């Protein structure tokens, strides 16, 4: 073990007695579920059935969605598998719950202390552990390795800032990630950064998010909202917004008076905050989470719900994608609105998707805007994406998933009873 790893294990062990209290305080703020705190402590977990088991771990909604698709594909290829999904946020838990394959369960992610990690791995005895994007939890990774489980990091994404940070702990990084059986990056920039840290070549399979199916929506609901709310107005959607971005979007929309506005914040629990902003501007609005029904005199529909992005994107004439103007976010995946052939505008702070954004911008599929005036211009005047470019994107969309499955499936032992 490296000195940094020894220190990390010692610190997390010392913090362990305080964690139940921390969880209770977080639950009081709505950031944890009182009924699921045992999952965070790896206690009173469901029974493990006999057979091969794959554990898939992601942080939040984005990682959970792509790992859900990986899980569905794994079960299609290996129906004998049991899958255990873990994630960090309540939002991702609500997303995963109803969408799991039959042979799967979801748990809130265990906290990364030596004892909790050991209990979790000893209980589930995974044959393969799949970590999504940037989920590097030293104790969990170490205990998985000690158990003999295969380990894979898929759709890895790393900014230059993160890479510079890890250089100070390069020994620890190599101790953890360097012993993974598979490391696949989402883009060539990440592959180079990981390769530099690990001292070996890392392959880019492409971004798995390109292979995700578009979110579904009810034709009846689309028609109902289009007729009852949008009417003949231009429909502008602000998708996955963060603090400050709703204000920028409303500033931009003020220059487009004959428009119906839909705001879908990244975190629906911010609904009260966004409602206060809309009220302060004196705009007629309806709030989806409260069952309020908009009409053609309503200016803003506050879509503070989960799982309805397919509906909002289908209604949109143009999309403002959040995450590109907010501090510390780094952008969001633009592929969903692009696939629906919608003009997409976002902010310049998109370092998490730098290569993808540059490529999409070059092909006329995304526009980057610095301020409210340029966002307004894009929302009002941007033409639909070039049809040929959208078609080419769709034709290559599944390649990253195919490459990832080719790498993962050989790591899972053939069906049979546990040894």
FENQUIUR-V573857 format. One record per residue. N is the residue number from 1. RES is the residue in three letters. PHI is phi in whole degrees, 0 to 359 (* if undefined). Layout:
((N,RES,PHI) (N,RES,PHI))
//
This chain:
((1,UNK,*) (2,UNK,280) (3,UNK,303) (4,UNK,296) (5,UNK,290) (6,UNK,303) (7,UNK,295) (8,UNK,298) (9,UNK,295) (10,UNK,294) (11,UNK,294) (12,UNK,293) (13,UNK,291) (14,UNK,294) (15,UNK,281) (16,UNK,308) (17,UNK,298) (18,UNK,269) (19,UNK,294) (20,UNK,303) (21,UNK,295) (22,UNK,298) (23,UNK,298) (24,UNK,297) (25,UNK,294) (26,UNK,295) (27,UNK,297) (28,UNK,297) (29,UNK,264) (30,UNK,81) (31,UNK,264) (32,UNK,226) (33,UNK,255) (34,UNK,306) (35,UNK,286) (36,UNK,239) (37,UNK,293) (38,UNK,298) (39,UNK,296) (40,UNK,294) (41,UNK,259) (42,UNK,57) (43,UNK,236) (44,UNK,51) (45,UNK,278) (46,UNK,300) (47,UNK,291) (48,UNK,267) (49,UNK,277) (50,UNK,292) (51,UNK,115) (52,UNK,276) (53,UNK,227) (54,UNK,243) (55,UNK,257) (56,UNK,240) (57,UNK,236) (58,UNK,224) (59,UNK,275) (60,UNK,232) (61,UNK,298) (62,UNK,300) (63,UNK,296) (64,UNK,295) (65,UNK,297) (66,UNK,288) (67,UNK,290) (68,UNK,299) (69,UNK,294) (70,UNK,302) (71,UNK,298) (72,UNK,300) (73,UNK,291) (74,UNK,297) (75,UNK,292) (76,UNK,297) (77,UNK,277) (78,UNK,226) (79,UNK,297) (80,UNK,282) (81,UNK,285) (82,UNK,258) (83,UNK,243) (84,UNK,240) (85,UNK,260) (86,UNK,231) (87,UNK,209) (88,UNK,268) (89,UNK,246) (90,UNK,294) (91,UNK,298) (92,UNK,293) (93,UNK,297) (94,UNK,294) (95,UNK,291) (96,UNK,288) (97,UNK,316) (98,UNK,282) (99,UNK,253) (100,UNK,291) (101,UNK,299) (102,UNK,302) (103,UNK,267) (104,UNK,215) (105,UNK,226) (106,UNK,242) (107,UNK,230) (108,UNK,295) (109,UNK,298) (110,UNK,292) (111,UNK,292) (112,UNK,267) (113,UNK,247) (114,UNK,303) (115,UNK,290) (116,UNK,294) (117,UNK,299) (118,UNK,295) (119,UNK,298) (120,UNK,297) (121,UNK,292) (122,UNK,296) (123,UNK,287) (124,UNK,273) (125,UNK,46) (126,UNK,293) (127,UNK,277) (128,UNK,218) (129,UNK,245) (130,UNK,246) (131,UNK,254) (132,UNK,261) (133,UNK,66) (134,UNK,228) (135,UNK,278) (136,UNK,242) (137,UNK,248) (138,UNK,306) (139,UNK,294) (140,UNK,296) (141,UNK,295) (142,UNK,297) (143,UNK,295) (144,UNK,298) (145,UNK,295) (146,UNK,297) (147,UNK,282) (148,UNK,93) (149,UNK,291) (150,UNK,286) (151,UNK,227) (152,UNK,221) (153,UNK,248) (154,UNK,241) (155,UNK,54) (156,UNK,299) (157,UNK,228) (158,UNK,216) (159,UNK,283) (160,UNK,296) (161,UNK,298) (162,UNK,295) (163,UNK,298) (164,UNK,296) (165,UNK,296) (166,UNK,291) (167,UNK,300) (168,UNK,288) (169,UNK,232) (170,UNK,298) (171,UNK,299) (172,UNK,296) (173,UNK,299) (174,UNK,292) (175,UNK,299) (176,UNK,271) (177,UNK,283) (178,UNK,297) (179,UNK,257) (180,UNK,294) (181,UNK,283) (182,UNK,220) (183,UNK,229) (184,UNK,236) (185,UNK,264) (186,UNK,275) (187,UNK,204) (188,UNK,290) (189,UNK,298) (190,UNK,296) (191,UNK,302) (192,UNK,293) (193,UNK,293) (194,UNK,295) (195,UNK,299) (196,UNK,294) (197,UNK,291) (198,UNK,272) (199,UNK,72) (200,UNK,206) (201,UNK,286) (202,UNK,244) (203,UNK,269) (204,UNK,262) (205,UNK,270) (206,UNK,96) (207,UNK,280) (208,UNK,299) (209,UNK,295) (210,UNK,292) (211,UNK,267) (212,UNK,290) (213,UNK,293) (214,UNK,297) (215,UNK,296) (216,UNK,275) (217,UNK,202) (218,UNK,283) (219,UNK,300) (220,UNK,298) (221,UNK,292) (222,UNK,302) (223,UNK,294) (224,UNK,298) (225,UNK,286) (226,UNK,299) (227,UNK,283) (228,UNK,277) (229,UNK,242) (230,UNK,291) (231,UNK,62) (232,UNK,263) (233,UNK,278) (234,UNK,286) (235,UNK,260) (236,UNK,246) (237,UNK,245) (238,UNK,259) (239,UNK,253) (240,UNK,57) (241,UNK,274) (242,UNK,237) (243,UNK,308) (244,UNK,93) (245,UNK,279) (246,UNK,297) (247,UNK,296) (248,UNK,298) (249,UNK,297) (250,UNK,293) (251,UNK,298) (252,UNK,295) (253,UNK,291) (254,UNK,298) (255,UNK,270) (256,UNK,232) (257,UNK,297) (258,UNK,270) (259,UNK,215) (260,UNK,258) (261,UNK,249) (262,UNK,238) (263,UNK,245) (264,UNK,243) (265,UNK,297) (266,UNK,304) (267,UNK,245) (268,UNK,303) (269,UNK,294) (270,UNK,276) (271,UNK,306) (272,UNK,298) (273,UNK,297) (274,UNK,290) (275,UNK,300) (276,UNK,299) (277,UNK,296) (278,UNK,294) (279,UNK,300) (280,UNK,299) (281,UNK,268) (282,UNK,70) (283,UNK,268) (284,UNK,296) (285,UNK,216) (286,UNK,227) (287,UNK,248) (288,UNK,299) (289,UNK,294) (290,UNK,261) (291,UNK,74) (292,UNK,285) (293,UNK,260) (294,UNK,283) (295,UNK,228) (296,UNK,288) (297,UNK,268) (298,UNK,283) (299,UNK,272) (300,UNK,232) (301,UNK,255) (302,UNK,274) (303,UNK,266) (304,UNK,269) (305,UNK,227) (306,UNK,256) (307,UNK,77) (308,UNK,242) (309,UNK,298) (310,UNK,300) (311,UNK,292) (312,UNK,293) (313,UNK,292) (314,UNK,291) (315,UNK,281) (316,UNK,290) (317,UNK,269) (318,UNK,204) (319,UNK,233) (320,UNK,263) (321,UNK,265) (322,UNK,289) (323,UNK,94) (324,UNK,263) (325,UNK,247) (326,UNK,283) (327,UNK,291) (328,UNK,73) (329,UNK,264) (330,UNK,90) (331,UNK,92) (332,UNK,231) (333,UNK,297) (334,UNK,269) (335,UNK,293) (336,UNK,300) (337,UNK,296) (338,UNK,298) (339,UNK,299) (340,UNK,276) (341,UNK,60) (342,UNK,257) (343,UNK,298) (344,UNK,236) (345,UNK,234) (346,UNK,215) (347,UNK,274) (348,UNK,277) (349,UNK,270) (350,UNK,238) (351,UNK,296) (352,UNK,291) (353,UNK,230) (354,UNK,303) (355,UNK,295) (356,UNK,298) (357,UNK,298) (358,UNK,298) (359,UNK,294) (360,UNK,293) (361,UNK,294) (362,UNK,297) (363,UNK,272) (364,UNK,78) (365,UNK,261) (366,UNK,218) (367,UNK,238) (368,UNK,257) (369,UNK,232) (370,UNK,275) (371,UNK,220) (372,UNK,298) (373,UNK,296) (374,UNK,286) (375,UNK,296) (376,UNK,299) (377,UNK,299) (378,UNK,293) (379,UNK,294) (380,UNK,269) (381,UNK,241) (382,UNK,296) (383,UNK,284) (384,UNK,301) (385,UNK,301) (386,UNK,302) (387,UNK,300) (388,UNK,296) (389,UNK,291) (390,UNK,296) (391,UNK,297) (392,UNK,297) (393,UNK,297) (394,UNK,296) (395,UNK,295) (396,UNK,256) (397,UNK,296) (398,UNK,272) (399,UNK,303) (400,UNK,299) (401,UNK,292) (402,UNK,299) (403,UNK,296) (404,UNK,294) (405,UNK,295) (406,UNK,300) (407,UNK,280) (408,UNK,278) (409,UNK,303) (410,UNK,296) (411,UNK,279) (412,UNK,264) (413,UNK,301) (414,UNK,298) (415,UNK,304) (416,UNK,162) (417,UNK,291) (418,UNK,298) (419,UNK,283))
//
